[in-house]
């Protein structure tokens, strides 16, 4: 398999949440690798998930606007359409 990414992704093992339907639907996932431009996610099922959603990195408290690039079994690759949003410190 030829690596096509310009920015190399860092291997991680983080809890994530896929949020869609105006926040009414949330699916737990595992973030397996992460870069500024995208991530690989493990999800119990990719069936029924939209092409675009918000990904929450639970550990870092960051939200990413994500778009699905590929799906294989219980894994999917997403690209981020904008930089991560930092959670506000109160």
Helices and strands as residue ranges (DSSP letters): E 10-20, E 25-34, E 38-43, E 52-57, E 62-72, E 75-80
